[in-house]
């Protein structure tokens, strides 16, 4: 060993960021193993490397005794006085036992151990670096596809983008630069496993912090984010300074700030909403771009009933209910959306429906009372022995056989002519009037004839 070893260790420290002291300690441990393996010593051995010259020295610990039985671990009092006059029986003396050819043996034996320690040190550095970046954004380049996973090169490490964390509809190509959100870093026996995401709401939050200085310095606070990756995101923000408009700060001049985020998310729509401590105002704002007429809250059930104009109902609900679903996630309330016409119909139904129910109940009661009365009448008729009086409405529905039976019993039958006259008189008064007029005319004509006869006489 020489100073060249220390120069090599210093170069590794500069290139790979591994501390030189860590490597020196690893070499010392490797040399201890090599000494015990090659020289068959089970005694306590220490190896030290001079940090300046690179010289390697091996020491062993021996106990001072009155009579030596094991020269490898024991030392007499006379031998101990060569190292110092203050030693007594029972003390431990550090004795140098460096072999002459130990440098070549140490180099061959310690090579693999040193390389292993270097890899472990690199893994530890990578783990510490990226574990501190959890819930943060990192830049990478898509290197390859591993089945459905996407492997992203982050420089000193590789990250995995699982299928569940890939944005639906987004296309990924090899060598494309991409920004991802670190969700988890796992320490393994090999390199650390870094899992990243493109669908996490934290990605939008970190992009806003990069693009909006007011959010980075804490003037504007992000209260909550509701996201459906690849489609739409709603962000609730609040300004701690009354003179700063939170929505304007996030949107930027002519939408420059928010447009940069939309481009990074491949065209995903972003709604920036002003947060309010008043739940009614916050819920009404969360349904943007729809305009809300009225919001009624049920505090116990945590339900908000929202009224919107008829022409804004589909806009408030959104495609497949997306706008209402994101608003519910953002506010934490269950939202029930109705149009003005639906509300009007519901109110009318609530007002008039109980009366309709009461009418139906009255009709049922009337039908039941009529049935009871009919049963009473039938019982009385049976007791008296008299036939039931035929109803007027049933006269026209009598069968001919019934009419014949009635005639045999002595009931008078009206002639067809009289019946026709009666029916004509009852059913068609106009016809009766016409016949009466004709009779009058005939009577008038008869009078004229009698007058003419009298004149001739």
C-alpha positions as a Markdown table, in Angstrom:
| # | Residue | x | y | z |
|---|---|---|---|---|
| 1 | Unk | 0.0 | 0.0 | 0.0 |
| 2 | Unk | 1.2 | 3.5 | -0.8 |
| 3 | Unk | 0.0 | 7.0 | -1.3 |
| 4 | Unk | -1.4 | 5.9 | -4.7 |
| 5 | Unk | -4.2 | 4.2 | -2.9 |
| 6 | Unk | -5.2 | 7.4 | -1.2 |
| 7 | Unk | -5.2 | 9.3 | -4.5 |
| 8 | Unk | -7.4 | 6.6 | -6.0 |
| 9 | Unk | -9.8 | 6.9 | -3.1 |
| 10 | Unk | -9.9 | 10.7 | -3.5 |
| 11 | Unk | -10.7 | 10.3 | -7.2 |
| 12 | Unk | -13.6 | 8.0 | -6.4 |
| 13 | Unk | -14.9 | 10.5 | -3.9 |
| 14 | Unk | -14.9 | 13.3 | -6.6 |
| 15 | Unk | -16.5 | 11.2 | -9.3 |
| 16 | Unk | -19.0 | 9.1 | -7.5 |
| 17 | Unk | -19.5 | 11.2 | -4.3 |
| 18 | Unk | -18.4 | 8.4 | -2.0 |
| 19 | Unk | -16.7 | 9.6 | 1.2 |
| 20 | Unk | -13.0 | 8.6 | 1.3 |
| 21 | Unk | -13.2 | 7.7 | 5.0 |
| 22 | Unk | -16.0 | 5.2 | 4.3 |
| 23 | Unk | -13.8 | 3.5 | 1.7 |
| 24 | Unk | -10.8 | 3.4 | 4.1 |
| 25 | Unk | -12.8 | 1.7 | 6.8 |
| 26 | Unk | -14.1 | -0.8 | 4.2 |
| 27 | Unk | -10.5 | -1.6 | 3.2 |
| 28 | Unk | -9.4 | -2.0 | 6.9 |
| 29 | Unk | -12.2 | -4.5 | 7.5 |
| 30 | Unk | -11.3 | -6.4 | 4.3 |
| 31 | Unk | -7.6 | -6.6 | 5.4 |
| 32 | Unk | -8.6 | -8.0 | 8.8 |
| 33 | Unk | -10.5 | -10.8 | 7.0 |
| 34 | Unk | -7.5 | -11.4 | 4.7 |
| 35 | Unk | -5.1 | -11.6 | 7.6 |
| 36 | Unk | -7.1 | -14.2 | 9.5 |
| 37 | Unk | -7.7 | -16.3 | 6.4 |
| 38 | Unk | -4.1 | -16.4 | 5.3 |
| 39 | Unk | -2.3 | -16.5 | 8.6 |
| 40 | Unk | -4.8 | -18.6 | 10.5 |
| 41 | Unk | -5.1 | -16.3 | 13.5 |
| 42 | Unk | -8.2 | -16.2 | 15.6 |
| 43 | Unk | -6.9 | -13.5 | 17.8 |
| 44 | Unk | -8.2 | -9.9 | 18.0 |
| 45 | Unk | -6.6 | -8.1 | 15.1 |
| 46 | Unk | -6.7 | -4.5 | 14.1 |
| 47 | Unk | -5.6 | -3.0 | 10.7 |
| 48 | Unk | -4.9 | 0.7 | 10.4 |
| 49 | Unk | -4.1 | 2.7 | 7.2 |
| 50 | Unk | -2.2 | 5.9 | 7.5 |
| 51 | Unk | -4.3 | 8.7 | 6.0 |
| 52 | Unk | -1.2 | 10.5 | 4.8 |
| 53 | Unk | 1.3 | 7.8 | 3.5 |
| 54 | Unk | -1.1 | 4.9 | 2.9 |
| 55 | Unk | 1.0 | 2.6 | 5.0 |
| 56 | Unk | -0.8 | -0.5 | 6.3 |
| 57 | Unk | -0.1 | -1.9 | 9.8 |
| 58 | Unk | -1.6 | -4.9 | 11.6 |
| 59 | Unk | -1.9 | -5.0 | 15.3 |
| 60 | Unk | -3.0 | -7.8 | 17.7 |
| 61 | Unk | -4.0 | -7.6 | 21.4 |
| 62 | Unk | -2.1 | -9.8 | 23.9 |
| 63 | Unk | -2.7 | -10.2 | 27.6 |
| 64 | Unk | 0.2 | -9.9 | 30.1 |
| 65 | Unk | 0.5 | -13.1 | 32.3 |
| 66 | Unk | 3.1 | -14.5 | 34.7 |
| 67 | Unk | 3.5 | -17.7 | 32.7 |
| 68 | Unk | 2.8 | -17.8 | 28.9 |
| 69 | Unk | 0.8 | -20.8 | 27.7 |
| 70 | Unk | -0.5 | -19.4 | 24.4 |
| 71 | Unk | 2.1 | -17.2 | 22.7 |
| 72 | Unk | -0.5 | -16.0 | 20.1 |
| 73 | Unk | -2.7 | -14.3 | 22.8 |
| 74 | Unk | -0.4 | -14.0 | 25.9 |
| 75 | Unk | 2.7 | -12.0 | 26.7 |
| 76 | Unk | 5.1 | -12.3 | 29.7 |
| 77 | Unk | 5.9 | -9.4 | 31.9 |
| 78 | Unk | 9.5 | -9.3 | 30.7 |
| 79 | Unk | 8.3 | -9.0 | 27.0 |
| 80 | Unk | 5.8 | -6.4 | 28.0 |
| 81 | Unk | 8.4 | -4.1 | 29.5 |
| 82 | Unk | 9.9 | -3.6 | 26.0 |
| 83 | Unk | 6.7 | -1.7 | 25.1 |
| 84 | Unk | 6.6 | 0.2 | 28.4 |
| 85 | Unk | 7.7 | 0.0 | 32.0 |
| 86 | Unk | 4.2 | 0.7 | 33.5 |
| 87 | Unk | 2.6 | -2.6 | 32.4 |
| 88 | Unk | 1.4 | -5.1 | 35.0 |
| 89 | Unk | 0.0 | -8.6 | 34.9 |
| 90 | Unk | -3.5 | -8.5 | 33.5 |
| 91 | Unk | -2.9 | -5.5 | 31.2 |
| 92 | Unk | -3.5 | -5.7 | 27.4 |
| 93 | Unk | -0.7 | -4.8 | 25.1 |
| 94 | Unk | -1.1 | -3.8 | 21.4 |
| 95 | Unk | 1.6 | -5.6 | 19.4 |
| 96 | Unk | 2.3 | -5.1 | 15.7 |
| 97 | Unk | 2.3 | -8.3 | 13.6 |
| 98 | Unk | 2.4 | -6.9 | 10.1 |
| 99 | Unk | 3.6 | -9.6 | 7.6 |
| 100 | Unk | 6.3 | -8.8 | 5.1 |
| 101 | Unk | 4.3 | -9.8 | 2.0 |
| 102 | Unk | 1.0 | -8.6 | 3.4 |
| 103 | Unk | 0.6 | -5.9 | 0.7 |
| 104 | Unk | 0.1 | -8.4 | -2.2 |
| 105 | Unk | -2.1 | -10.7 | -0.2 |
| 106 | Unk | -4.2 | -7.7 | 1.0 |
| 107 | Unk | -4.7 | -6.4 | -2.5 |
| 108 | Unk | -5.9 | -9.7 | -3.9 |
| 109 | Unk | -8.2 | -10.5 | -1.0 |
| 110 | Unk | -9.7 | -7.1 | -0.4 |
| 111 | Unk | -10.6 | -6.3 | -4.1 |
| 112 | Unk | -14.0 | -7.9 | -4.1 |
| 113 | Unk | -14.8 | -6.6 | -0.6 |
| 114 | Unk | -13.8 | -3.0 | -1.6 |
| 115 | Unk | -15.9 | -3.2 | -4.7 |
| 116 | Unk | -18.9 | -4.4 | -2.7 |
| 117 | Unk | -18.6 | -1.6 | -0.2 |
| 118 | Unk | -18.4 | 0.9 | -3.0 |
| 119 | Unk | -21.6 | -0.4 | -4.5 |
| 120 | Unk | -23.3 | -0.4 | -1.1 |
| 121 | Unk | -22.1 | 3.2 | -0.5 |
| 122 | Unk | -23.5 | 4.2 | -3.9 |
| 123 | Unk | -26.8 | 2.6 | -3.2 |
| 124 | Unk | -27.0 | 4.4 | 0.1 |
| 125 | Unk | -26.2 | 7.7 | -1.5 |
| 126 | Unk | -28.8 | 7.2 | -4.2 |
| 127 | Unk | -31.4 | 6.2 | -1.6 |
| 128 | Unk | -30.7 | 9.2 | 0.6 |
| 129 | Unk | -30.9 | 11.5 | -2.4 |
| 130 | Unk | -34.2 | 10.3 | -3.8 |
| 131 | Unk | -35.9 | 9.5 | -0.5 |
| 132 | Unk | -35.5 | 13.3 | 0.3 |
| 133 | Unk | -37.3 | 13.9 | -3.0 |
| 134 | Unk | -40.4 | 12.0 | -2.2 |
| 135 | Unk | -43.6 | 14.0 | -3.0 |
| 136 | Unk | -41.5 | 16.1 | -5.4 |
| 137 | Unk | -41.0 | 16.5 | -9.1 |
| 138 | Unk | -37.9 | 15.1 | -10.9 |
| 139 | Unk | -36.9 | 15.3 | -14.6 |
| 140 | Unk | -36.1 | 12.2 | -16.5 |
| 141 | Unk | -35.8 | 10.6 | -20.0 |
| 142 | Unk | -37.8 | 7.6 | -21.1 |
| 143 | Unk | -35.1 | 4.9 | -21.6 |
| 144 | Unk | -37.1 | 1.7 | -22.3 |
| 145 | Unk | -40.3 | -0.2 | -21.8 |
| 146 | Unk | -40.4 | -3.2 | -19.5 |
| 147 | Unk | -43.7 | -5.0 | -20.3 |
| 148 | Unk | -46.3 | -2.4 | -19.3 |
| 149 | Unk | -43.9 | -0.5 | -17.1 |
| 150 | Unk | -42.0 | 2.5 | -18.3 |
| 151 | Unk | -38.4 | 2.9 | -17.2 |
| 152 | Unk | -37.2 | 6.5 | -16.8 |
| 153 | Unk | -33.5 | 7.4 | -16.5 |
| 154 | Unk | -33.0 | 9.9 | -13.7 |
| 155 | Unk | -29.3 | 10.2 | -14.1 |
| 156 | Unk | -27.8 | 8.3 | -11.2 |
| 157 | Unk | -30.8 | 5.9 | -10.9 |
| 158 | Unk | -33.8 | 4.6 | -12.8 |
| 159 | Unk | -37.4 | 5.1 | -11.9 |
| 160 | Unk | -40.4 | 2.9 | -12.7 |
| 161 | Unk | -43.7 | 4.4 | -14.0 |
| 162 | Unk | -46.3 | 1.6 | -13.4 |
| 163 | Unk | -49.4 | 1.3 | -15.7 |
| 164 | Unk | -51.7 | 2.5 | -12.9 |
| 165 | Unk | -49.7 | 5.8 | -12.6 |
| 166 | Unk | -49.7 | 6.5 | -16.4 |
| 167 | Unk | -52.1 | 9.1 | -17.7 |
| 168 | Unk | -54.9 | 7.6 | -19.8 |
| 169 | Unk | -54.6 | 8.7 | -23.5 |
| 170 | Unk | -51.0 | 10.0 | -23.0 |
| 171 | Unk | -48.4 | 8.6 | -25.5 |
| 172 | Unk | -44.9 | 7.9 | -24.3 |
| 173 | Unk | -41.9 | 7.5 | -26.6 |
| 174 | Unk | -38.3 | 6.5 | -26.0 |
| 175 | Unk | -35.9 | 9.5 | -25.4 |
| 176 | Unk | -38.8 | 11.8 | -24.5 |
| 177 | Unk | -38.1 | 14.2 | -21.6 |
| 178 | Unk | -40.8 | 13.9 | -18.9 |
| 179 | Unk | -41.6 | 15.3 | -15.5 |
| 180 | Unk | -42.7 | 12.8 | -13.0 |
| 181 | Unk | -43.8 | 12.9 | -9.3 |
| 182 | Unk | -41.9 | 10.6 | -6.9 |
| 183 | Unk | -44.4 | 8.7 | -4.8 |
| 184 | Unk | -42.2 | 6.0 | -3.1 |
| 185 | Unk | -38.5 | 5.0 | -2.7 |
| 186 | Unk | -37.8 | 1.5 | -1.5 |
| 187 | Unk | -34.4 | 0.3 | -0.2 |
| 188 | Unk | -33.5 | -3.2 | -1.5 |
| 189 | Unk | -30.4 | -5.4 | -1.7 |
| 190 | Unk | -29.7 | -4.0 | -5.1 |
| 191 | Unk | -30.3 | -0.5 | -6.4 |
| 192 | Unk | -33.2 | 1.4 | -4.7 |
| 193 | Unk | -36.5 | 1.1 | -6.4 |
| 194 | Unk | -38.0 | 4.5 | -7.3 |
| 195 | Unk | -41.7 | 4.6 | -8.2 |
| 196 | Unk | -43.0 | 7.7 | -9.9 |
| 197 | Unk | -46.4 | 8.9 | -11.1 |
| 198 | Unk | -48.1 | 11.1 | -13.8 |
| 199 | Unk | -51.6 | 10.9 | -12.3 |
| 200 | Unk | -51.0 | 12.0 | -8.7 |
| 201 | Unk | -52.6 | 15.4 | -7.7 |
| 202 | Unk | -49.3 | 16.3 | -6.2 |
| 203 | Unk | -47.8 | 16.6 | -9.7 |
| 204 | Unk | -50.2 | 19.5 | -10.5 |
| 205 | Unk | -49.3 | 21.1 | -7.1 |
| 206 | Unk | -45.6 | 21.0 | -7.7 |
| 207 | Unk | -46.0 | 22.3 | -11.2 |
| 208 | Unk | -48.0 | 25.3 | -9.8 |
| 209 | Unk | -45.2 | 25.9 | -7.3 |
| 210 | Unk | -42.7 | 26.0 | -10.1 |
| 211 | Unk | -44.7 | 28.3 | -12.3 |
| 212 | Unk | -46.3 | 30.6 | -9.7 |
| 213 | Unk | -43.9 | 32.5 | -7.4 |
| 214 | Unk | -46.8 | 33.5 | -5.1 |
| 215 | Unk | -47.4 | 29.9 | -4.3 |
| 216 | Unk | -43.7 | 29.2 | -3.8 |
| 217 | Unk | -43.3 | 32.0 | -1.3 |
| 218 | Unk | -46.5 | 31.2 | 0.6 |
| 219 | Unk | -48.6 | 34.2 | -0.4 |
| 220 | Unk | -51.1 | 32.0 | -2.2 |
| 221 | Unk | -52.0 | 28.7 | -0.6 |
| 222 | Unk | -53.4 | 25.6 | -2.3 |
| 223 | Unk | -56.2 | 24.3 | -0.2 |
| 224 | Unk | -57.2 | 21.2 | -2.1 |
| 225 | Unk | -56.9 | 19.5 | -5.5 |
| 226 | Unk | -59.4 | 17.1 | -7.2 |
| 227 | Unk | -58.0 | 15.5 | -10.3 |
| 228 | Unk | -59.0 | 13.0 | -13.0 |
| 229 | Unk | -55.8 | 12.6 | -14.8 |
| 230 | Unk | -55.9 | 13.3 | -18.6 |
| 231 | Unk | -59.3 | 15.0 | -18.4 |
| 232 | Unk | -59.8 | 17.7 | -15.8 |
| 233 | Unk | -58.4 | 19.1 | -12.6 |
| 234 | Unk | -60.0 | 21.5 | -10.1 |
| 235 | Unk | -57.8 | 23.5 | -7.7 |
| 236 | Unk | -59.0 | 25.5 | -4.7 |
| 237 | Unk | -56.7 | 28.3 | -3.8 |
| 238 | Unk | -56.6 | 31.0 | -1.1 |
| 239 | Unk | -54.7 | 34.2 | -0.8 |
| 240 | Unk | -53.2 | 35.2 | 2.6 |
| 241 | Unk | -52.7 | 38.8 | 1.3 |
| 242 | Unk | -55.9 | 40.7 | 0.5 |
| 243 | Unk | -54.2 | 42.7 | -2.2 |
| 244 | Unk | -53.3 | 39.6 | -4.2 |
| 245 | Unk | -55.8 | 37.9 | -6.4 |
| 246 | Unk | -55.2 | 34.2 | -6.1 |
| 247 | Unk | -56.9 | 33.2 | -9.4 |
| 248 | Unk | -55.1 | 35.9 | -11.3 |
| 249 | Unk | -51.8 | 35.0 | -9.8 |
| 250 | Unk | -52.2 | 31.3 | -10.9 |
| 251 | Unk | -53.6 | 32.1 | -14.4 |
| 252 | Unk | -51.0 | 34.7 | -15.2 |
| 253 | Unk | -51.0 | 37.4 | -17.9 |
| 254 | Unk | -53.1 | 36.2 | -20.8 |
| 255 | Unk | -53.0 | 32.7 | -19.2 |
| 256 | Unk | -49.3 | 32.2 | -19.6 |
| 257 | Unk | -48.7 | 30.5 | -16.3 |
| 258 | Unk | -51.6 | 28.1 | -16.5 |
| 259 | Unk | -50.9 | 27.4 | -20.1 |
| 260 | Unk | -47.4 | 26.1 | -19.3 |
| 261 | Unk | -48.9 | 23.6 | -16.9 |
| 262 | Unk | -51.6 | 22.5 | -19.4 |
| 263 | Unk | -48.9 | 21.9 | -22.0 |
| 264 | Unk | -46.9 | 19.8 | -19.5 |
| 265 | Unk | -50.0 | 17.7 | -18.7 |
| 266 | Unk | -50.7 | 17.2 | -22.5 |
| 267 | Unk | -53.9 | 19.4 | -22.7 |
| 268 | Unk | -55.5 | 18.5 | -19.4 |
| 269 | Unk | -58.2 | 21.1 | -18.4 |
| 270 | Unk | -57.5 | 23.0 | -15.2 |
| 271 | Unk | -60.1 | 24.9 | -13.3 |
| 272 | Unk | -58.7 | 27.4 | -10.7 |
| 273 | Unk | -61.3 | 28.1 | -8.0 |
| 274 | Unk | -61.2 | 30.7 | -5.2 |
| 275 | Unk | -61.5 | 29.0 | -1.8 |
| 276 | Unk | -64.0 | 30.4 | 0.7 |
| 277 | Unk | -64.7 | 29.6 | 4.3 |
| 278 | Unk | -68.5 | 29.9 | 3.5 |
| 279 | Unk | -69.5 | 26.4 | 2.2 |
| 280 | Unk | -72.3 | 27.8 | 0.1 |
| 281 | Unk | -70.0 | 30.1 | -1.8 |
| 282 | Unk | -67.3 | 27.5 | -2.1 |
| 283 | Unk | -69.7 | 24.9 | -3.5 |
| 284 | Unk | -71.1 | 27.4 | -6.0 |
| 285 | Unk | -67.6 | 28.2 | -7.2 |
| 286 | Unk | -66.6 | 24.6 | -7.4 |
| 287 | Unk | -69.2 | 23.9 | -10.1 |
| 288 | Unk | -67.5 | 26.4 | -12.4 |
| 289 | Unk | -68.0 | 27.1 | -15.3 |
| 290 | Unk | -71.7 | 26.6 | -14.5 |
| 291 | Unk | -73.6 | 29.4 | -12.8 |
| 292 | Unk | -75.4 | 28.5 | -9.5 |
| 293 | Unk | -78.7 | 30.0 | -8.5 |
| 294 | Unk | -79.1 | 28.6 | -5.0 |
| 295 | Unk | -77.3 | 26.3 | -2.6 |
| 296 | Unk | -79.1 | 24.6 | 0.4 |
| 297 | Unk | -77.0 | 22.7 | 2.9 |
| 298 | Unk | -77.8 | 19.8 | 5.1 |
| 299 | Unk | -75.1 | 20.0 | 7.8 |
| 300 | Unk | -75.9 | 16.6 | 9.4 |
| 301 | Unk | -75.9 | 14.5 | 6.2 |
| 302 | Unk | -73.2 | 16.7 | 4.6 |
| 303 | Unk | -75.4 | 17.1 | 1.5 |
| 304 | Unk | -75.6 | 20.2 | -0.6 |
| 305 | Unk | -78.6 | 20.7 | -2.9 |
| 306 | Unk | -77.7 | 23.0 | -5.7 |
| 307 | Unk | -80.2 | 24.8 | -8.1 |
| 308 | Unk | -79.0 | 25.9 | -11.6 |
| 309 | Unk | -80.8 | 27.4 | -14.6 |
| 310 | Unk | -82.3 | 24.9 | -17.0 |
| 311 | Unk | -79.8 | 25.6 | -19.8 |
| 312 | Unk | -76.9 | 25.1 | -17.4 |
| 313 | Unk | -77.9 | 21.8 | -15.9 |
| 314 | Unk | -75.8 | 19.7 | -18.3 |
| 315 | Unk | -72.8 | 22.0 | -17.9 |
| 316 | Unk | -73.0 | 21.7 | -14.1 |
| 317 | Unk | -73.2 | 18.0 | -14.2 |
| 318 | Unk | -70.5 | 17.7 | -16.8 |
| 319 | Unk | -69.7 | 14.8 | -19.2 |
| 320 | Unk | -70.6 | 11.6 | -17.4 |
| 321 | Unk | -71.0 | 13.5 | -14.2 |
| 322 | Unk | -67.4 | 14.6 | -14.1 |
| 323 | Unk | -67.9 | 18.2 | -13.1 |
| 324 | Unk | -70.2 | 17.3 | -10.2 |
| 325 | Unk | -67.9 | 14.5 | -9.2 |
| 326 | Unk | -64.8 | 16.7 | -9.0 |
| 327 | Unk | -66.7 | 19.4 | -7.2 |
| 328 | Unk | -67.8 | 16.8 | -4.6 |
| 329 | Unk | -64.1 | 15.7 | -4.1 |
| 330 | Unk | -62.9 | 19.2 | -3.9 |
| 331 | Unk | -65.4 | 20.4 | -1.3 |
| 332 | Unk | -66.0 | 17.2 | 0.6 |
| 333 | Unk | -69.8 | 17.6 | 0.3 |
| 334 | Unk | -72.2 | 15.3 | -1.5 |
| 335 | Unk | -73.8 | 17.5 | -4.2 |
| 336 | Unk | -77.3 | 17.1 | -5.6 |
| 337 | Unk | -77.9 | 19.2 | -8.7 |
| 338 | Unk | -81.3 | 20.2 | -10.0 |
| 339 | Unk | -82.6 | 22.6 | -12.5 |
| 340 | Unk | -85.1 | 25.3 | -11.8 |
| 341 | Unk | -87.9 | 23.5 | -13.6 |
| 342 | Unk | -87.1 | 20.3 | -11.7 |
| 343 | Unk | -87.3 | 22.2 | -8.4 |
| 344 | Unk | -90.6 | 23.8 | -9.5 |
| 345 | Unk | -92.1 | 20.3 | -10.4 |
| 346 | Unk | -90.9 | 18.9 | -7.1 |
| 347 | Unk | -92.5 | 21.7 | -5.1 |
| 348 | Unk | -95.8 | 21.3 | -7.0 |
| 349 | Unk | -95.7 | 17.6 | -6.4 |
| 350 | Unk | -95.1 | 18.1 | -2.7 |
| 351 | Unk | -97.9 | 20.6 | -2.5 |
| 352 | Unk | -100.6 | 18.7 | -4.4 |
| 353 | Unk | -99.7 | 15.1 | -3.9 |
| 354 | Unk | -101.1 | 14.8 | -0.3 |
| 355 | Unk | -104.5 | 16.1 | -1.5 |
| 356 | Unk | -104.5 | 13.5 | -4.3 |
| 357 | Unk | -103.8 | 10.8 | -1.7 |
| 358 | Unk | -106.6 | 12.0 | 0.5 |
| 359 | Unk | -109.0 | 12.0 | -2.5 |
| 360 | Unk | -108.1 | 8.4 | -3.3 |
| 361 | Unk | -108.7 | 7.5 | 0.3 |
| 362 | Unk | -112.2 | 9.2 | 0.3 |
| 363 | Unk | -113.1 | 7.3 | -2.9 |
| 364 | Unk | -112.2 | 4.0 | -1.3 |
| 365 | Unk | -114.3 | 4.8 | 1.7 |
| 366 | Unk | -117.3 | 5.8 | -0.5 |
| 367 | Unk | -117.0 | 2.5 | -2.4 |
| 368 | Unk | -116.9 | 0.5 | 0.8 |
| 369 | Unk | -120.0 | 2.4 | 2.2 |
| 370 | Unk | -122.0 | 1.7 | -1.0 |
| 371 | Unk | -121.2 | -2.0 | -0.8 |
| 372 | Unk | -122.4 | -2.1 | 2.8 |
| 373 | Unk | -125.6 | -0.4 | 1.9 |
| 374 | Unk | -126.3 | -2.7 | -1.0 |
| 375 | Unk | -125.8 | -5.7 | 1.3 |
| 376 | Unk | -128.3 | -4.2 | 3.8 |
| 377 | Unk | -130.9 | -3.6 | 1.1 |
| 378 | Unk | -130.5 | -7.2 | -0.2 |
| 379 | Unk | -131.0 | -8.6 | 3.3 |
| 380 | Unk | -134.2 | -6.5 | 3.9 |
| 381 | Unk | -135.7 | -7.6 | 0.5 |
| 382 | Unk | -135.0 | -11.2 | 1.2 |
| 383 | Unk | -136.8 | -10.9 | 4.6 |
| 384 | Unk | -139.9 | -9.1 | 3.1 |
| 385 | Unk | -140.2 | -11.5 | 0.2 |
| 386 | Unk | -140.7 | -8.7 | -2.3 |
| 387 | Unk | -138.7 | -8.6 | -5.4 |
| 388 | Unk | -136.2 | -5.9 | -5.8 |
| 389 | Unk | -137.3 | -2.8 | -7.5 |
| 390 | Unk | -135.8 | -2.6 | -10.9 |
| 391 | Unk | -133.5 | 0.4 | -11.4 |
| 392 | Unk | -134.4 | 2.9 | -14.1 |
| 393 | Unk | -131.0 | 2.5 | -15.7 |
| 394 | Unk | -131.5 | -1.2 | -16.1 |
| 395 | Unk | -134.9 | -1.0 | -18.0 |
| 396 | Unk | -133.3 | -0.7 | -21.4 |
| 397 | Unk | -131.0 | -3.7 | -20.6 |
| 398 | Unk | -133.8 | -6.2 | -19.9 |
| 399 | Unk | -133.8 | -9.4 | -21.9 |
| 400 | Unk | -136.8 | -10.4 | -24.0 |
| 401 | Unk | -137.3 | -13.5 | -21.9 |
| 402 | Unk | -137.6 | -11.3 | -18.8 |
| 403 | Unk | -140.2 | -9.1 | -20.5 |
| 404 | Unk | -142.3 | -12.2 | -21.4 |
| 405 | Unk | -142.2 | -13.5 | -17.9 |
| 406 | Unk | -143.3 | -10.1 | -16.6 |
| 407 | Unk | -146.3 | -10.2 | -19.1 |
| 408 | Unk | -147.4 | -13.6 | -17.9 |
| 409 | Unk | -147.5 | -12.3 | -14.3 |
| 410 | Unk | -150.1 | -9.7 | -15.3 |
| 411 | Unk | -148.0 | -6.8 | -15.7 |
| 412 | Unk | -149.4 | -4.5 | -18.5 |
| 413 | Unk | -147.3 | -4.4 | -21.6 |
| 414 | Unk | -147.2 | -1.2 | -23.6 |
| 415 | Unk | -147.7 | -1.4 | -27.3 |
| 416 | Unk | -144.8 | -0.8 | -29.5 |
| 417 | Unk | -146.4 | 2.3 | -30.8 |
| 418 | Unk | -147.0 | 3.8 | -27.4 |
| 419 | Unk | -143.4 | 2.9 | -26.4 |
| 420 | Unk | -142.1 | 4.5 | -29.5 |
| 421 | Unk | -144.2 | 7.6 | -28.8 |
| 422 | Unk | -143.0 | 7.7 | -25.2 |
| 423 | Unk | -139.4 | 7.3 | -26.2 |
| 424 | Unk | -139.8 | 9.9 | -28.8 |
| 425 | Unk | -141.4 | 12.3 | -26.3 |
| 426 | Unk | -138.7 | 11.7 | -23.8 |
| 427 | Unk | -135.6 | 11.4 | -25.9 |
| 428 | Unk | -136.3 | 13.9 | -28.7 |
| 429 | Unk | -138.3 | 16.9 | -27.6 |
| 430 | Unk | -137.6 | 18.6 | -30.9 |
| 431 | Unk | -139.4 | 15.8 | -32.7 |
| 432 | Unk | -142.3 | 16.1 | -30.3 |
| 433 | Unk | -142.5 | 19.8 | -31.0 |
| 434 | Unk | -142.4 | 19.2 | -34.7 |
| 435 | Unk | -145.3 | 16.7 | -34.4 |
| 436 | Unk | -147.3 | 19.2 | -32.3 |
| 437 | Unk | -146.7 | 21.8 | -34.8 |
| 438 | Unk | -148.0 | 19.5 | -37.6 |
| 439 | Unk | -151.1 | 18.8 | -35.6 |
| 440 | Unk | -151.7 | 22.5 | -35.1 |
| 441 | Unk | -151.3 | 23.0 | -38.8 |
| 442 | Unk | -153.8 | 20.3 | -39.5 |
| 443 | Unk | -156.3 | 21.7 | -37.0 |
| 444 | Unk | -155.8 | 25.1 | -38.6 |
| 445 | Unk | -156.5 | 23.6 | -42.0 |
| 446 | Unk | -159.7 | 21.9 | -40.7 |
| 447 | Unk | -161.0 | 25.2 | -39.3 |
| 448 | Unk | -160.5 | 26.9 | -42.7 |
| 449 | Unk | -162.5 | 24.2 | -44.4 |
| 450 | Unk | -165.4 | 24.5 | -42.0 |
| 451 | Unk | -165.4 | 28.3 | -42.5 |
| 452 | Unk | -165.5 | 27.8 | -46.3 |
| 453 | Unk | -168.5 | 25.4 | -46.0 |
| 454 | Unk | -170.4 | 27.9 | -43.9 |
| 455 | Unk | -169.8 | 30.6 | -46.6 |
| 456 | Unk | -171.2 | 28.4 | -49.3 |
| 457 | Unk | -174.4 | 27.7 | -47.3 |
